[in-house]
Amino acid sequence: MRDDRGMQLGVYVHIPFCATRCDYCDFATWTDRAHLIDAYVEACRTDLDRRFEAAEISEASSVFFGGGTPSLLEAADLVSILERIPLAPGAEVTVECNPDSVDDAKLAAYRAGGVTRLSFGVQSMAPHVLAALGRTHDPANVDRAVAGARAAGFATFNLDLIYGTPGETVADWQATLERALGLEPPHLSAYALTIEPATVLGRAVADGAPAPVDDDQATKYEIADDLLSASGLPWYEVSNWARPGHECRHNLHTWRAGSYLAIGCAAHGHRDGHRWWSVRTPERYVERVRSGADPTAGAEHLDVEARAEEALALALRTRAGAVLPHAARPTAERLAGDGLLELVGDRAVLTRRGRLLASDVTARLLVEGGAATVPTGIGTGTRYH
């Protein structure tokens, strides 16, 4: 999709259904709404048709089906949503998949229907860690799903991992990485486990169960960076590594403060500094679309200063780094002296030590550089669609 200035735009489609809720998950997902799937799929199609008619969509440079568990949908249903989105030549289309909910036939149908990239929720290759996270798959399912993706003709896919689960040893994490790398993924994401209060893990920690330990997570991040870099997957974003040419273009677009359309309940969109979000529950989304009403629940517009601050915070997460405003240069030079940044021309790039302290480094650049506000959610545990 491109706007009237020729800028690339993306489409994010939220699929909120899950078979079970993982113990760490606080996303907008439901395990008791499968009866809404048909109506929800139809609402997504209708919403897209209306946006096309209103000239909000011309062609999409990237599409991302996130969730939830998009792979719970029948392949024909997911493809029927994708068919409503005009795709630019060479567009990237990603579907998040649970290894438990895909088989060879579904993966082949995805590929035939225009999906170009898969992201498998692996999290760990250690059964006891998977159990601690409330995951239902086992490592053998991951092996099978990856083999199916290759057989279906997918040239690129991601394995999504989590590190720092209480009870996960350094040896467990290293074994997870080595087994994952044995599958030769072109892309791998690794996120530090974060404990959200309204989750099973959050309640357990509040009752005295062990919480993730910062030093343990830092050690595991360094192990991941060493192993992945040595295997030909350099970092390109704080929590993402890929072979050259296999970076997730949709997420890069997000980190570059690009614009994207939001489809589905709880989905967030952005265009030219204007952000909006849809109603949170699937039944409300279906009801709004059926009645012809706008499914948007709220919106905000960022002024020029806020947009610049957010663009710096997002860009700093990437290997390309961020262009520094003049006021932030003295702070950046001090951070470089502390080994947290590298200064390359007018850009600041996080060192590995800086990546471990990304939130603090960004806050110092913004606050000491004269910014009035500090974006939140920019640490190594942050997940993007």
LINPECOR-V971032 format. One record per run of one state. SS is the DSSP state (H for helix, E for strand, L for the rest). FROM is the first residue (numbers start at 0). TO is the last residue. If there is no record, write none. Layout:
ss:SS from:FROM to:TO
ss:SS from:FROM to:TO
This chain:
ss:L from:0 to:0
ss:E from:1 to:1
ss:L from:2 to:6
ss:E from:7 to:14
ss:L from:15 to:15
ss:E from:16 to:16
ss:L from:17 to:28
ss:E from:29 to:29
ss:L from:30 to:32
ss:H from:33 to:52
ss:L from:53 to:58
ss:E from:59 to:66
ss:L from:67 to:68
ss:H from:69 to:71
ss:L from:72 to:73
ss:H from:74 to:81
ss:L from:82 to:85
ss:E from:86 to:96
ss:L from:97 to:97
ss:H from:98 to:100
ss:L from:101 to:102
ss:H from:103 to:111
ss:L from:112 to:115
ss:E from:116 to:122
ss:L from:123 to:125
ss:H from:126 to:132
ss:L from:133 to:137
ss:H from:138 to:151
ss:L from:152 to:154
ss:E from:155 to:162
ss:L from:163 to:168
ss:H from:169 to:181
ss:L from:182 to:185
ss:E from:186 to:191
ss:L from:192 to:198
ss:H from:199 to:205
ss:L from:206 to:212
ss:H from:213 to:229
ss:L from:230 to:232
ss:E from:233 to:236
ss:L from:237 to:238
ss:E from:239 to:241
ss:L from:242 to:247
ss:H from:248 to:254
ss:L from:255 to:257
ss:E from:258 to:262
ss:L from:263 to:266
ss:E from:267 to:270
ss:L from:271 to:272
ss:E from:273 to:277
ss:L from:278 to:280
ss:H from:281 to:289
ss:L from:290 to:294
ss:E from:295 to:300
ss:L from:301 to:302
ss:H from:303 to:315
ss:L from:316 to:316
ss:E from:317 to:317
ss:L from:318 to:320
ss:E from:321 to:322
ss:L from:323 to:324
ss:H from:325 to:336
ss:L from:337 to:339
ss:E from:340 to:343
ss:L from:344 to:345
ss:E from:346 to:349
ss:L from:350 to:350
ss:H from:351 to:355
ss:L from:356 to:356
ss:H from:357 to:367
ss:L from:368 to:384
